[in-house]
């Protein structure tokens, strides 16, 4: 049971390193490199408007065009977004009221029916991306969509994972000793290196479905 808890905690630690890469909250250290904070990515953003707004086919198309014009190698192209945005994309319809993007599970036999892709590129969903961003008078309702060649994003591990165990550590309420427990501290110094910043672009202000 103890080993399982440690494994779960270490999994959360590794998941957190991806959260740093797409951080928009400003809670990571200033020295950390994030896709959002990279100037070239900001310059390559495809904004909805002064107050943000709903996702559209044109926005997604222009997001892809912004990256392709920079001529990246496209070895690992992908979208990354919050699940609430994906559900909004699934609602997009053409002029004949047919889904613009659909899963082969729901639409067997239709041309281009592929599970969780956009324009042939894979879509990865994560709740690490916030859905409470604010722009203009939007209120806390906005989120971001990232697209790029993730072979150009490199995770840098500065030193090996270090785990410290303690029977005396204090958790803010009581010590490990008085609770008959053993606390552990996992330390993993990591950062991200963006080799070619123009390989990424984002839509910074789309409405997230609640």
N, C-alpha and C positions, 0 to 999 in steps of 0.2 A: 504493500500500500504506500509506504514511504517513497519507494523508488518510482512508482507511478506518479506520485505528486511532483517529484523532482523533474521527471520527464515532461510532465504537462507544463511546468513552469519554464523549462528550457525552451519548449516549443513556443510559448508566448514571447519569450525573449527574441527568438529568431524571427517571429512574425513582426515584432516591433521594429526590426531593422528595415523592413519594407515600408513601415509607416513613416520612418524618417525620410525615405526617398520621395514620398508624395506629400510631405507635411505642408499644410497650409495654415496651421494654427499659430505658428511662431513660438511653439513651446520647445523646439529642439535648440541645441546650442548654436550660436551664431556661426561657429566654424563648420557646421555640418552642411554638406551640399545636398540640396533638394531640387527636384525638377521644377517646382514652383518658383524657387528663389533664383534660379538661373536666368540671367538677363536675356539670353538669346531665346529661351523658352517663352518668357514674358513677351518678347518682341514678336514671337511666332504664335501668339494667342489669337483665337477666333472668338471674339466677344459677341454676346447676344445683343447687348445694349446698355443704356445707362442704369437700368434697374434689373438687368438680367431678364430671363424669360424661358419659355418652353423650348425644348430641343426640337430641331427640324432636320429634314433630310439635307437641306442646303448647308446647314452648320456642320454636319458630319462629313459631307463631301468636301467642304472647304478645309476642314481640319486635316483630312488625308492629303489634299492638294498642297497644303502648306509644308508638310513634311517631304512629300515627293519632290517638290521643287528644289529642295536642298540636296537632293541626290545622295541620300545615305545608302549604305550597302543593303539594307532591308533584310538582314539575315534572321532577325527575330522580331518582326513587326507585330504589334498588338495594341489593342485598346485596353485601358484600365479605367473602371468606373465603379460607382456605388450601385448596388442592385436596384435601388429605387429609380435610377436613371434608365437602367435596362428595361424595366417594366414600362417606362414612358415610351421608349423607342419601339417596343413591341406594339404600341397603340397607333403608330404612324400609318396612315392609309394613303393610297394613291387616288387619282381622280375617279376611279371606279369602285372606291370603298374597299379595296383589297389591301392586305398588309404589305407595307414596303419591305419589311424585314420579318422573317418568320422562321420557325424551327421545322425541320422535316418531320418531327413527331406530330405537330399539329397540321402540317400542310404537305402530306406525302405526294410526291410526283410533280410538285410545282417547280419550275425552273429556279435554280439557285437556292433550293431549300437546304440549308445547312444549319446545324445546331450552334448557336451562340457565336456567330461571326457577323462582321459588317464589312461589306465590300471585299469579302474573301479573307479578311484578317481576323484572327481569333480575338475574342472579348473575354477579359478576366474581370471578375467581380470581387470587390472587397469592401467591407464596412470600415476599413481603416481610413477611407476618404470621408471627410466630414460632409454633412448635409445641412449645416446651419450657417453657411457663409452669408455675408450681407453685402449688397451693392446698391447704392442709391436708396430708394424707398422700398426695396424688396422685402425687408424683414429677414429673419434668420431662416431662409428657405432654399438657399442656393448650394450647388455643389460643382465639382469639376469633372471633366472628361479628359483623360490623357491619351495621346496616340504617339507612337514613335517606334524606332528600331531599338529594342532593348538590348541588342548586342553592344550598343554604344554606352550602356550604363553598367559600370563595374562596381561591385561591392568590395571595399577594401577592409580587411581585418588586420588591425594593427598589432594584435598579439593573440595568443591562444586563449581559449575560454578558461577563466579562473573561477574555481568554486571554493568558497570559504564556509566552514561549518562552525557553529558556536552554540554553546549551552548557556552563555551569559548574555547574549545580545538582547536588546530591549526593543519591543515592537510598538512603543507608544502607550501601551497599557500595562504590560508586565514583562518580566524577563522570561527567556526560554526555560530557565531552570525552574522557576516557580510554577510554570505551566506544564512541567515534565515534557518539554519539547526540545527539538534541536532546530535552530534556524540556519538557513543557508543563504549565502549571497553569491550570485553569479555575475561576473564582470566580463563583458565582451566589447572592447572598444572597436567600433566600426564607423565607416563613413562611406560615401558614394562618390565615384569619379565619373563625370560625364565626358566622354572622349570627344564627342562631336555634338555640341549643344543644339545645333539646328536639326538634329535627327529627331527632335521632340517638339510637340506643340500641344496646346491644351485649349479647351473651351472652359473659361473660368467662372461662368455665371449662368448655369442652367438650373431650372427649377427641379427639385427632387420631389418625387411622389411621396406623400406622407402615408 
